[in-house]
Amino acid sequence: MPELPEVEHLCRHLGTHIIGSKVLKVRLYRPDFIDRGGAEVDAPRRSREKRLMKGGVVSRILRHGKQFAIEAQDGRILSMHLGMSGRIQICQADDLPELEPHTHCVWTLQGSPEAHQMRFIDPRRFGGIWPVSSRQKLLSTRWRDLGPDALEISTKDLEKQLQNRSRPLKSALLDQAIVAGLGNIYVDEALFQAGLNPKQPVCTLKGPEIDRLRVVFVGILHQAISLGGSTVRTWLDSTGQKGQFTQTHQVYGRDGEMCMNCGKPLSSGIVSQRQTVWCTVCQPFRIRKRR
């Protein structure tokens, strides 16, 4: 699943390619991809096209956690989630490839030399598009239950978000209501670099450990963004490029291999219903009383 670095990298690409463009035409191939099978399925075509920003001029790209939104000058917003396998493809007029399978929506653009079409492709269809009427509506609906963004959260806020929780540390970090943007890849990498065990109860962490964890995951996220994110299976950015951060993974996907720090075999198991890799030497489980 695309996590914060992949989505932030995509948003930066989209900002370069589509801001200032006018949406001339919208072609929707799967109505149930809008509002994830809500009322939009039976809506009139013109109504759907208007909600999908036909006639609007793109003014900005917004992101919070793993979700992003495209805003028009008139206030209309398309809130988007890439789900497990979704991606956005940008096509230029002189290089317009055939539609890929599982292309669910196509926007034809005018006014930008960088883009002629924007396409939403999602083979597994866990993603979706949610048109909303304003940014205020976006914040009060789609983004209402998201925690602080992982790039912007302070140590004080992180400590507050984790306060009085007895669940395993990895479980808490994957919870988008606690910290928005972290997923399996970057949680495993951050816990390894911070020397924290994924099964450690959150309520046993000390203040300096929480501060170290925040510094580590923010640094990892910035590095991953600069490298285009991680391509583990299907992730490609809007120009079709793979993410290069995969080559720097120290634990994720390396179960059974040697730890890059101590040389011991890495352990793996299911934590919070997710495959998890860690080093029992570098990330010891610390038996402590609840804080």
Residue pairs with C-beta under 8 A, 6 or more apart in sequence:
1 66
1 82
1 83
1 84
1 126
1 183
1 184
2 10
2 66
2 82
2 86
2 87
2 229
2 235
3 66
3 181
3 182
3 183
3 184
3 185
3 186
3 229
3 230
4 65
4 66
4 149
4 150
4 151
4 180
4 181
4 182
4 183
4 186
4 221
5 186
5 221
5 224
5 225
5 229
5 230
5 243
5 245
6 82
6 228
6 229
6 230
6 235
6 237
6 243
7 63
7 65
7 66
7 67
7 68
7 82
7 181
8 63
8 151
8 221
8 225
9 225
9 228
9 229
9 237
9 243
10 68
10 87
10 88
10 237
10 238
11 61
11 62
11 63
11 68
12 225
13 90
13 237
13 238
13 239
14 61
14 70
14 88
14 90
14 118
14 238
15 60
15 61
16 114
17 90
17 112
17 114
17 115
17 118
17 238
18 58
18 61
18 70
18 90
18 109
18 112
18 114
18 115
18 118
19 58
19 59
19 60
19 61
19 112
20 57
20 58
20 111
20 112
21 57
21 58
21 109
21 110
21 111
21 112
21 115
22 55
22 56
22 57
22 58
22 109
22 110
22 111
23 52
23 53
23 54
23 55
23 56
23 57
23 58
23 72
23 107
23 108
23 109
24 54
24 108
24 109
24 110
25 54
25 107
25 108
26 48
26 49
26 52
26 53
26 54
26 105
26 106
26 107
26 108
27 105
27 106
27 108
28 34
28 48
28 49
28 52
28 104
28 105
29 103
29 104
29 105
29 106
30 104
30 105
30 125
31 40
31 41
31 42
31 43
31 48
32 41
33 104
33 105
33 120
33 122
33 125
33 127
33 128
33 129
34 40
34 41
34 48
34 51
34 52
34 105
34 128
34 129
34 130
34 131
35 128
35 129
35 130
35 131
36 128
36 130
40 48
40 51
40 131
43 51
51 76
51 131
52 78
52 105
52 107
52 129
52 131
53 70
53 72
53 76
53 78
53 107
53 131
56 72
56 73
56 74
56 76
57 72
57 73
57 74
57 111
58 70
58 71
58 72
58 73
58 109
59 71
59 72
59 73
60 71
61 68
61 69
61 70
61 71
62 68
62 69
62 70
62 71
62 77
62 135
62 138
63 69
63 149
64 143
64 146
64 149
64 180
64 181
65 146
65 147
65 149
65 150
65 176
65 180
65 181
66 81
66 82
66 176
66 180
66 181
66 183
67 79
67 80
67 81
67 142
67 143
67 146
67 180
68 79
68 80
69 77
69 78
69 79
69 80
69 138
69 142
70 77
70 78
70 80
71 77
71 135
75 133
75 134
75 135
76 131
76 132
76 133
76 134
77 131
77 132
77 133
77 134
77 135
77 137
77 138
78 129
78 130
78 131
79 129
79 130
79 131
79 132
79 138
79 142
79 143
80 86
80 88
80 120
80 127
80 128
80 129
80 130
81 127
81 128
81 130
82 88
82 122
82 127
83 122
83 124
83 125
83 126
83 127
83 128
84 124
84 126
84 127
85 122
85 123
85 124
85 126
85 127
85 233
85 234
86 120
86 121
86 122
86 126
86 127
87 120
87 121
87 122
87 234
87 235
87 236
87 237
87 238
88 118
88 119
88 120
88 121
88 238
89 100
89 103
89 118
89 119
89 121
89 238
89 240
90 114
90 115
90 117
90 118
90 119
90 238
90 239
91 97
91 115
91 116
91 117
91 118
91 119
92 114
92 115
92 116
93 116
96 116
96 117
99 106
99 119
100 119
100 121
101 123
102 121
102 122
102 123
102 125
103 119
103 120
103 121
104 120
104 121
104 122
104 125
105 119
105 120
105 129
106 117
106 118
106 119
106 120
107 117
107 118
107 119
108 116
108 117
109 115
109 116
109 117
109 118
120 127
120 129
123 234
130 141
130 142
132 138
132 141
132 142
145 176
145 177
146 176
146 177
146 180
147 153
147 161
147 175
147 176
147 177
147 178
147 179
147 180
148 157
148 158
148 161
148 179
148 180
149 180
149 181
150 179
150 180
150 181
150 182
150 217
150 218
150 221
151 181
151 218
151 221
151 222
153 161
153 179
153 214
154 214
155 210
155 211
155 214
158 179
158 210
158 213
158 214
159 207
159 210
161 178
161 179
162 172
162 178
162 202
162 205
162 210
164 203
165 172
165 202
165 203
166 201
166 202
166 203
166 290
167 201
167 202
167 272
168 198
168 199
168 200
168 201
168 202
168 271
168 272
169 191
169 196
169 197
169 198
169 199
169 200
169 201
169 202
169 205
170 187
170 188
170 191
170 198
170 199
170 271
170 272
170 274
170 276
171 271
171 272
172 178
172 202
173 179
173 182
173 187
173 190
173 191
173 217
174 182
174 183
174 184
174 187
174 272
174 274
181 221
182 190
182 217
184 252
184 274
184 275
184 276
185 230
185 232
185 249
185 252
186 217
186 220
186 221
186 224
187 198
187 217
188 198
188 251
188 252
188 276
188 277
188 278
189 220
189 249
189 250
189 251
189 252
190 213
190 216
190 217
190 220
191 197
191 198
191 213
191 278
191 283
192 250
192 251
192 278
192 279
192 282
192 283
193 216
193 220
193 250
194 209
194 212
194 213
194 216
194 217
195 212
195 282
195 283
196 205
196 209
196 213
196 283
197 278
197 283
197 284
197 285
197 286
198 271
198 276
198 278
198 283
199 271
199 285
200 285
200 286
201 290
203 290
203 291
204 286
204 288
204 289
204 290
204 291
205 213
205 291
206 291
223 245
223 248
224 230
224 243
224 245
227 243
227 244
227 245
227 248
228 237
228 241
228 242
228 243
228 244
228 245
229 235
229 237
229 243
229 245
230 243
230 245
230 246
230 249
230 252
231 242
231 243
231 246
232 246
232 253
235 242
235 243
236 242
237 243
250 260
251 259
251 266
251 277
251 278
251 279
252 277
253 277
254 266
254 277
255 266
255 267
255 268
255 275
255 277
256 265
256 266
256 268
257 265
257 266
258 264
258 265
258 266
259 265
259 266
259 279
259 281
259 282
261 279
261 281
261 282
262 279
262 281
262 282
264 279
264 280
264 281
266 277
266 278
266 279
267 277
267 278
267 279
267 280
268 275
268 276
268 277
268 278
269 275
269 276
270 276
